[in-house]
């Protein structure tokens, strides 16, 4: 199955914008694909959804694990939730708490990588 067909039900069709002022300044046409309007705020959901929905049912039943400090982890967690499988996202200790996706948003288990004084390991 083609990746575009596989992910279509799970991602937003994001707009393509242009700016005549920037076109004039650059001397050629510029196109802006607004992936910030995607479900997780970035294009990462496209690859994550394709990978997770490409898994066999047996492999998917085992869940997925990723290590990420941001958009990729959120995308994997969302794609796993959409597929109905478990996701574990390992995040670095140095990640600022405000950058962590909330477990309520992702429904993934977040675990800190390595010993992290003052942080709770959640596995």
C-alpha positions in Angstrom: 0.0 0.0 0.0 1.2 3.5 -0.8 2.2 5.6 2.2 0.0 8.5 1.2 -3.0 6.2 1.2 -2.0 4.5 4.4 -1.7 7.7 6.4 -4.5 9.7 4.8 -7.2 8.9 7.5 -4.7 9.8 10.3 -3.2 13.1 9.2 -4.5 16.5 8.3 -4.3 17.8 4.7 -2.2 20.9 5.4 -2.3 24.0 3.3 0.3 25.3 0.9 0.8 29.1 1.0 2.6 31.6 -1.1 3.8 35.1 -0.5 4.0 37.5 -3.5 6.2 39.8 -1.4 8.7 37.0 -0.6 8.5 35.7 -4.2 9.5 39.2 -5.5 12.3 39.5 -3.0 13.7 36.0 -3.8 13.3 36.3 -7.5 11.4 33.1 -7.8 8.2 31.4 -6.5 8.3 30.2 -2.9 5.8 27.7 -1.5 5.2 27.1 2.2 3.8 23.8 3.3 2.2 24.6 6.7 2.9 21.4 8.6 2.5 23.4 11.9 -1.2 22.8 11.3 -0.7 19.1 11.5 -2.2 17.1 14.5 1.1 17.1 16.5 2.3 20.5 15.2 4.9 19.1 12.8 5.3 16.8 9.8 6.6 14.0 12.0 3.2 12.4 12.3 3.4 11.5 8.6 6.4 9.2 9.1 5.3 7.9 12.4 1.9 7.0 11.1 3.3 5.3 8.1 5.7 3.2 10.1 3.2 2.2 12.8 0.4 1.4 10.3 2.9 -0.6 8.2 3.6 -3.0 11.1 2.0 -6.4 11.0 -0.7 -7.1 13.6 1.7 -9.4 15.5 4.5 -6.8 15.6 2.1 -3.9 16.5 0.7 -6.0 19.4 4.1 -5.8 21.0 3.9 -2.0 21.0 6.5 0.6 20.0 9.4 2.4 21.7 11.1 5.6 20.6 13.6 8.0 22.1 12.8 11.6 21.4 12.9 15.1 23.0 10.0 16.5 21.1 7.9 16.2 17.9 8.9 12.7 16.9 8.0 11.3 20.3 4.6 13.0 20.2 4.0 11.7 16.7 4.9 8.1 17.6 2.6 8.3 20.7 -0.3 9.7 18.7 0.1 7.2 15.8 0.3 4.3 18.4 -2.8 5.6 20.1 -4.6 5.8 16.7 -3.6 2.2 16.0 -4.6 1.1 19.5 -1.2 -0.1 20.6 1.2 0.7 23.4 3.9 3.4 23.0 6.9 4.1 25.2 8.7 7.4 24.7 12.1 7.8 26.3 13.1 11.4 26.9 16.4 12.9 27.9 16.9 14.0 31.5 17.8 17.5 30.5 14.5 18.1 28.7 12.6 21.0 30.2 9.3 19.9 31.8 7.4 22.4 29.7 8.5 20.6 26.5 7.2 17.2 27.6 3.9 16.2 26.1 1.4 15.5 28.7 0.5 11.8 29.1 -3.1 12.8 28.9 -2.4 14.2 25.4 -0.3 11.3 24.1 -1.5 8.4 26.2 2.1 7.1 26.0 4.4 6.0 28.8 7.2 8.5 29.2 10.5 7.4 30.7 13.6 9.4 31.4 16.9 8.2 29.9 19.5 7.4 32.6 19.6 8.5 36.2 17.8 11.8 36.5 18.1 13.3 40.0 14.8 14.9 41.1 12.8 13.4 38.3 10.4 10.5 38.5 10.9 7.5 36.2 7.6 6.5 34.7 7.8 3.1 33.2 
